[in-house]
């Protein structure tokens, strides 16, 4: 079946918000005399609730502290760190190409709707996206397939006709479980991880045009 829709992750795929939050938490851990490894942080990537850095830090230090207050400080620092981040290369062109080819478009993210919608609007690409599915919309986030299946349903497209763009292991697993093809686009954080098997891996969305990607996948729409 030819591709009828493209579905993009948000964090680390549209904007590299994954590097700042990891950096902030690593600074917090170092401030308490410990290191936060990528092996531990991997459980937090592309999902929600997969890893609790506060609980981990409490276990390492053996000291009581106000988890809500620490999370609030981290959120504030992360928001500031993300303020100047640009769209990752190729994002806007991919969405515009999809529009020109008559493909439906969606973002499916394990983050909150406010977080995702805010950045999409700030970067001026919200009009290029038909649907946004966020963690409030499903019972289970990635690596469960629910977000991608919901996106397909809202777009009115069969899952097998959707092409997903993902950067994290949890996201890739979710796409596979949804029965969708997936292009992996590792970022500065996830490039250091071993990714699950996927249909295609590119260094960035600027590496190939959408038409070239579809040809590589053997799914180019008839002209």
N, C-alpha and C positions, 0 to 999 in steps of 0.2 A: 504494500500500500504506500502511495506517495505521501510525503510529509504535508500535513495541513496546518500544523501549528508548531510554534517554538515556545518552550517554557524555560525561563531562566531562574536560577537561584538568585539571591541578592547578596548577602554578605560574602565578600571574597571573590565574587563573580562580576557584579556590577560596580561595586565600590569595595576597595580593600579595607574594610572595617575589621578584618580579622587580625591584622598585624598590630594595630593600636591596642586592642583589648588584651591580647596576649602580652604585649609589652608592659601594660599597666599592672597586670597581675604578677608578672615576673618581678617587677620592681617592689611590689608589696611583699612578695615572698622573700626577696633578698633583704628587705628591711627587717625581717624577722629571722635572718640568718639561715634561710633555706632557699633551694632552687626549685622552680617550677619547670618540669621537663615537658618536652613536646609529647612524649609518650603519654603523660597524664592529660595534657591539654587536648590531645586528639579526641578524647571522649566528649569534649564540648563542641567540637566543630560540626556545623551543619545540623545541629539538633538543639533541643532545649531540655535542661535537666539531666543531661548525661554525665555531668561532672560538677561537683560542688567545691569550688576552690576554698570557700570559707571552712567547710567541714574538714577538708584536707589540711589546711593551715592549722586549724585547731588541733588536729591529730598530731601534726609534726611538732608543734610548740608545747602542747599540753597546757596551754594557757586559755582562760576564758576571755572572750571579747564580744562586742556587740556586732553580730553578723550583719544585721540590717544597716547599721551605720557604716560599716566597711563597704558593703555593696553600694550604698548610696554614694560614697566618696569615689569608688571606682567608676560608677556610671558617669559621674560629673567629669572626672578626668578623661574618660574615654570619649565623651561627647565633645570636649574641647579638642582632643587629639584628632577626631574625625572631621572637624569643621572644614579644614582646607583640602580634604581629599578630593581628587578629581574622579570622574568616571574612569574605569579601567579601559585600556585601549580596545577599540573595536565595538564597544557596547552600542553606542548610538547608531553606528553604521549597520550593525546587524539588525537592529530593530527597524530601521528605515528600509533596509532591504526586504525584510519580512513583509512590511506594509506594501511595498511595491509589487511583491510577488503574490499578494493576496492571502498571505498566511495569517492566522490568528496568533495572538501573542499573550503571554501571561508571565507573571512572576510568582513563584511558589517558594515561600521562605518559612523556616522554623522560628524566625524572629517575630516580634509583635507588629501588628498592622501600623501602629503609629510610627514606629521606627522606619519601616520600609516605605510607607507612603510619604513620609517626610522627606527622605533623601531623594526619592524618585521625582517629587515635585521640585525640590531645590535644584536638581540637575536638569530640569526641563524635559524629562523623557516620559513623564506620566501619560501624556496624550498618545504615545506610541504603544501603550500597553492596554490590552482589552480587559484583563482581569488580574487582580492581586489576591493571592490566597496566603494567609498568614496563620500563625499558630492558634489564634482564637477561633479559627474556622473548622478545626478538626479535633478529634479526640486524641489522635496520636501523630506526633511530628516525625520527621525523618529520624531513623532509616525506614520507618513504616511508609508505605506508598500513598497514604491518605491525601497528602497535600497535592501530589501530582494527579491523582485520580480525580480530586475535586476540581483542579484546574481544567482538566480535559472535559469534565462534565459541564462546567460553566461555559467553556468555549464551544461546546457542542461538537467535539471532535473525538473519535475513538482513540483510546490510549496508544494503540499501535501506530497511529498516524501523527503522534507527537514526538518532537525531537527536543530532548532536555540538554541544557548546558549547566554543568555542575563543576565545583572545585573540590568538594570534600568527599571522603569515603562514605560518610552517612548519606550524603545526597546521591551519590552514584548508586549505592545499594537501594535507596528508595526508588530511583528511576527504573532500575532493573526489576524490582518487585512490582512496579506498576505496569510492566510490559512495554516500556518505552525505550527507544534508542537513546543513547547518551554520549555527548561529547564532553570529555574531561578537559578543564582549563585550570591546571594547578596554579596557585598563586604563591606569594613569597613564603607563606606558612606551609600550605599543603604540598608544595613541591618537594618537601623534605620527607613526605610520608609515602608509604607503599599504598597505591590506590587499587581498588578492586578492578576486575576486568571491565573494560568499557568498549564502546564501538570505535572511538577515535580519541586521540589525545593531541591537543595543540598547545603551544606555549602561551598564546593569548588569542582573544577574539579578533585581533587585527592580523593574525597570521594568514587567514584565508577569508575570502568573501563568503557570504551565505551560499551563493550558487556553487562555489568551489567545494564547500563543506558537503552540500547535498550530493554533488557528483562523487565525492570521495566515498560517501555512504551508499551510493547507488540508488539514490532516491530523488533525483532531480525532478521537479514538476515539469510536465509537458509545456513547452513554450507555445 
